[in-house]
Amino acid sequence: MEDRKWRKDILKELEEQDVVAVESIGILTEKDIRSALTAINKCEAERDESEEQKHIKDLQRQRAARVYGA
């Protein structure tokens, strides 16, 4: 029964974090999944959307220059 408990806990946590899928080429343990969630949460916490938007706008300007010769 304990085996099913951690699975239910993990599924609940994945649902709470809106995780759509967990993929692996092998068997995942509770530790594997929790490590992945920790890494994802850390990455998201350090994410800077203003820098992302700046990068996207720069790419759009570069594309416009190539396409329209501006």
C-alpha positions in Angstrom: 0.0 0.0 0.0 2.9 2.4 0.8 4.0 2.0 -2.9 0.7 3.4 -4.1 0.7 6.2 -1.5 3.8 7.9 -2.9 2.4 7.5 -6.4 -0.9 9.2 -5.4 1.1 12.0 -3.6 3.3 12.5 -6.7 0.3 12.6 -9.0 -1.4 15.1 -6.8 1.7 17.3 -6.7 2.0 17.1 -10.5 -1.6 18.1 -10.9 -1.2 21.0 -8.5 1.8 22.3 -10.6 -0.1 21.8 -13.9 2.5 19.3 -15.2 1.2 17.7 -18.3 3.6 14.8 -18.8 6.6 13.1 -17.3 8.7 11.2 -19.8 11.5 8.8 -19.3 13.3 6.1 -21.2 13.4 4.0 -18.0 11.6 3.6 -14.7 11.1 6.7 -12.6 11.2 6.6 -8.8 9.7 9.1 -6.4 13.2 10.6 -5.9 13.6 11.0 -9.7 10.3 12.8 -10.1 10.9 15.0 -7.1 14.4 15.9 -8.3 12.9 16.9 -11.7 10.2 19.0 -10.0 12.8 20.8 -7.9 14.9 21.6 -11.0 11.9 22.9 -12.9 10.7 25.0 -10.0 14.2 26.5 -9.5 14.5 27.2 -13.3 11.0 28.9 -13.2 11.9 31.0 -10.1 15.0 32.3 -11.8 13.2 33.1 -15.1 13.2 36.7 -16.2 10.4 37.4 -18.6 11.5 40.9 -19.5 14.8 39.5 -20.7 12.9 36.9 -22.8 10.7 39.6 -24.3 13.8 41.7 -25.1 15.4 38.7 -26.8 12.3 38.0 -28.8 12.0 41.6 -30.0 15.7 41.5 -31.0 15.1 38.4 -33.1 12.1 40.0 -34.7 14.1 43.1 -35.6 16.9 40.9 -37.1 14.3 39.0 -39.1 12.7 42.2 -40.4 16.1 43.4 -41.4 16.8 40.3 -43.4 13.3 40.1 -45.0 12.8 43.8 -45.7 16.4 45.0 -45.9 15.8 47.5 -43.2 
